[in-house]
Structure formats: structure tokens, C-alpha cells
Amino acid sequence: MEHFNGKTINDLRRAIKADSPVEVKCGHSMLKLQLNLTDEVLDEALFHTHGNFYTLIEHYQINETNPIKVTLPSMLNIFYLFLFSL
């Protein structure tokens, strides 16, 4: 996802839904976001620990080889998101 400039986890969920309309048929709030290597849930609490997306991406080294895991409500559909160009 290029040029994401959101300020909250819900902004990220909305952007994922807008960027992937074929894959994401559910509401944005239903998306479960996890850090790929640690399986930690990426929620508002974890986000606030780091203060902003840039710090969070740097801390967890989110990149092409360590993307954010996005799980849809059916739990059968998982895809990966790489944030860049914040």
C-alpha cells in the first residue's frame, strides 16, 4: 500500500478495504491485523505504545519480507500487507 497517511488503526483498516475491494467484502472493522513474525495483534493499544505508524514500522521492521498479516472474518482468507512510503 503506497502513500498511507492515516492516523489510527481504523484508518489503516479502511485503507486496506479501499485498496483491496475484491479480497475484502466485509466491513473494515472486521479485519484482524497481526504482525507477521510475532503474531501480535495490531490494535489501538499496540499502536498507541509506539505513537505513530512510522515508529511502529521501524520497531517491528515491517517491510516486504515482514508484512502485516490481514485476516478476514471467515478466517480462511489471509493476505499480507506491506506498508511503504508513509
C-alpha angles and dihedrals in degrees: 000000000000129000098003108177103171124138103209141040089253089055087055092049091050091050092049091052092047092046095047107035094154095052097037113060096153129079116282092246090063093063115107113211121199136174106250102223099038101028088224111156111250101222137143092276094056091042092053090050088065098034100221143018095259092058092044092051092048094046095050094033093233108189142124092302094041106037130167111268113229117199121192121215094260087064088216094087115070126162134168130240126203115197118207140154095039 
